[in-house]
Amino acid sequence: MRSGQKIYRAAPADGIAFVTGASSGIGRATTLELVRRGYRVAVTARRAEALETLAAAAPEQIFAFPGDVTNGSQMGGIVFRIEKELGPIALAFLNAGVFFPAERIGFDAAVIAHTHAVNIGGTVNCLAPVLGAMLTRGRGQIAINASLAGYNGLPGGLAYGSSKAALIHMAESLRLTYGERGLTFQVLCHGFVRTAMTDQEKEFAMPLRIEPEAAAKIICNGFERGGFEIAFPWQLATLSKFLKFLPYPLRFRVIAAALRNARRPESDHSADAESN
Ligand SMILES: NC(=O)c1ccc[n+]([C@@H]2O[C@H](COP(=O)([O-])OP(=O)(O)OC[C@H]3O[C@@H](n4cnc5c(N)ncnc54)[C@H](OP(=O)(O)O)[C@@H]3O)[C@@H](O)[C@H]2O)c1
């Protein structure tokens, strides 16, 4: 974007919001927050029933388009149908993603490939049709949900962390490639949110974890501001960025020590098991 050029920020009057990974967690909560802010929202994920339940919460404003983001032609068809049936997509929140704690057990090529297929490939499959339509109109806002885990290599980050690093790179490149054509690109780099994804994590403490509803408010405020990065909580975002400036030997030592401290005692794991 040339300096002085106004950043495009989507508004409900401009068209539909499109949210991927809306059947649970952050996608679901963000859909409901967008509805509260006046949007009509087209939602996708594989679990059709969960999407229908979500749509039933605001039948005039939420529209379910079940699908698998790893299927490129299906995502192309869904984006085409949304625009035909509901109108132009003004805001796309590409949020669908997976995380498998089992990646810590070893170097599992299948887990890495699947994680990349959903997190990177799935985002690309949605980006392609959305970007095409927005470029034709010369207007649109696209936000990609990466993670603070994408900033630095982490023990066990072989699949998830590397996929999120790729998404950060992708968002930066999109901004630099198409940012002068009326489009706004954003990347979400956030910390822990209480969802099915983080509920799987038993081994490490998750400092400053927040509820999805609170995350959704911060995320939608970020959409409205239109800045490139939506990063929270500030404490973890600042720490993650600071670590990147350290020379590798020091960075590796600090990360290893921090994660040793974050490891929860075995007794906590069994307490979780009992409460579940
Ligand atoms: N929770 C956190 O602390 C945290 C932190 C940083 C970033 N994030 C990111 O936030 C995003 C949402 O995660 P969440 O925490 O809300 O977890 P979640 O509740 O497990 O939500 C993941 C969503 O992705 C969808 N999804 C997974 N595979 C899919 C596929 N092949 N096709 C279509 N949709 C698919 C799931 O729907 P279906 O199963 O119905 O397909 C679900 O709606 C992810 O990208 C995650 O990496 C989360």
The ligand as an SDF file (V2000), in Angstrom:
LIG
                    3D

 48 52  0  0  0  0  0  0  0  0999 V2000
   -6.6280  -22.3250   20.6430 N   0  0  0  0  0  0  0  0  0  0  0  0
   -5.4570  -21.7070   20.6510 C   0  0  0  0  0  0  0  0  0  0  0  0
   -4.8440  -21.5060   21.7180 O   0  0  0  0  0  0  0  0  0  0  0  0
   -4.8510  -21.2080   19.3600 C   0  0  0  0  0  0  0  0  0  0  0  0
   -3.6930  -20.4140   19.4260 C   0  0  0  0  0  0  0  0  0  0  0  0
   -3.1570  -19.9190   18.2500 C   0  0  0  0  0  0  0  0  0  0  0  0
   -3.7550  -20.1880   17.0370 C   0  0  0  0  0  0  0  0  0  0  0  0
   -4.8640  -20.9760   16.9910 N   0  0  0  0  0  0  0  0  0  0  0  0
   -5.4810  -21.2760   15.6880 C   0  0  0  0  0  0  0  0  0  0  0  0
   -6.8510  -20.9520   15.7130 O   0  0  0  0  0  0  0  0  0  0  0  0
   -7.5380  -21.7210   14.7430 C   0  0  0  0  0  0  0  0  0  0  0  0
   -8.8000  -22.3070   15.3520 C   0  0  0  0  0  0  0  0  0  0  0  0
   -8.4410  -23.2370   16.3520 O   0  0  0  0  0  0  0  0  0  0  0  0
   -9.2840  -23.4750   17.6780 P   0  0  0  0  0  0  0  0  0  0  0  0
   -8.3700  -23.2800   18.8060 O   0  0  0  0  0  0  0  0  0  0  0  0
  -10.5400  -22.7200   17.6310 O   0  0  0  0  0  0  0  0  0  0  0  0
   -9.5150  -25.0540   17.6030 O   0  0  0  0  0  0  0  0  0  0  0  0
  -10.7930  -25.9240   17.2620 P   0  0  0  0  0  0  0  0  0  0  0  0
  -11.9110  -25.6160   18.1610 O   0  0  0  0  0  0  0  0  0  0  0  0
  -10.2840  -27.3170   17.1770 O   0  0  0  0  0  0  0  0  0  0  0  0
  -11.2130  -25.4180   15.8060 O   0  0  0  0  0  0  0  0  0  0  0  0
  -10.5940  -25.8540   14.6300 C   0  0  0  0  0  0  0  0  0  0  0  0
  -11.5630  -25.6120   13.4970 C   0  0  0  0  0  0  0  0  0  0  0  0
  -10.9260  -25.9880   12.2610 O   0  0  0  0  0  0  0  0  0  0  0  0
  -11.8180  -26.8090   11.5540 C   0  0  0  0  0  0  0  0  0  0  0  0
  -11.1130  -27.7540   10.6880 N   0  0  0  0  0  0  0  0  0  0  0  0
  -10.1440  -28.6300   11.0180 C   0  0  0  0  0  0  0  0  0  0  0  0
   -9.8040  -29.3720    9.9610 N   0  0  0  0  0  0  0  0  0  0  0  0
  -10.5830  -28.9470    8.9270 C   0  0  0  0  0  0  0  0  0  0  0  0
  -10.7250  -29.3330    7.5920 C   0  0  0  0  0  0  0  0  0  0  0  0
   -9.9660  -30.3080    7.0380 N   0  0  0  0  0  0  0  0  0  0  0  0
  -11.6400  -28.7000    6.8180 N   0  0  0  0  0  0  0  0  0  0  0  0
  -12.4230  -27.7230    7.3410 C   0  0  0  0  0  0  0  0  0  0  0  0
  -12.3290  -27.3010    8.5970 N   0  0  0  0  0  0  0  0  0  0  0  0
  -11.4220  -27.9200    9.3930 C   0  0  0  0  0  0  0  0  0  0  0  0
  -12.6170  -27.5580   12.6190 C   0  0  0  0  0  0  0  0  0  0  0  0
  -13.8600  -27.9730   12.0860 O   0  0  0  0  0  0  0  0  0  0  0  0
  -14.2590  -29.4750   11.6950 P   0  0  0  0  0  0  0  0  0  0  0  0
  -13.5690  -30.4020   12.6280 O   0  0  0  0  0  0  0  0  0  0  0  0
  -15.7530  -29.4630   11.8240 O   0  0  0  0  0  0  0  0  0  0  0  0
  -13.8180  -29.6300   10.2680 O   0  0  0  0  0  0  0  0  0  0  0  0
  -12.8270  -26.4440   13.6410 C   0  0  0  0  0  0  0  0  0  0  0  0
  -13.9500  -25.6840   13.2850 O   0  0  0  0  0  0  0  0  0  0  0  0
   -6.5360  -22.7650   14.2470 C   0  0  0  0  0  0  0  0  0  0  0  0
   -5.9940  -22.3800   13.0010 O   0  0  0  0  0  0  0  0  0  0  0  0
   -5.4640  -22.7350   15.3210 C   0  0  0  0  0  0  0  0  0  0  0  0
   -4.2140  -23.1640   14.8380 O   0  0  0  0  0  0  0  0  0  0  0  0
   -5.4440  -21.4980   18.1250 C   0  0  0  0  0  0  0  0  0  0  0  0
  1  2  1  0
  2  3  2  0
  2  4  1  0
  4  5  1  0
  4 48  2  0
  5  6  2  0
  6  7  1  0
  7  8  2  0
  8  9  1  0
  8 48  1  0
  9 10  1  0
  9 46  1  0
 10 11  1  0
 11 12  1  0
 11 44  1  0
 12 13  1  0
 13 14  1  0
 14 15  2  0
 14 16  1  0
 14 17  1  0
 17 18  1  0
 18 19  2  0
 18 20  1  0
 18 21  1  0
 21 22  1  0
 22 23  1  0
 23 24  1  0
 23 42  1  0
 24 25  1  0
 25 26  1  0
 25 36  1  0
 26 27  1  0
 26 35  1  0
 27 28  2  0
 28 29  1  0
 29 30  1  0
 29 35  2  0
 30 31  1  0
 30 32  2  0
 32 33  1  0
 33 34  2  0
 34 35  1  0
 36 37  1  0
 36 42  1  0
 37 38  1  0
 38 39  2  0
 38 40  1  0
 38 41  1  0
 42 43  1  0
 44 45  1  0
 44 46  1  0
 46 47  1  0
M  CHG  2   8   1  16  -1
M  END
$$$$
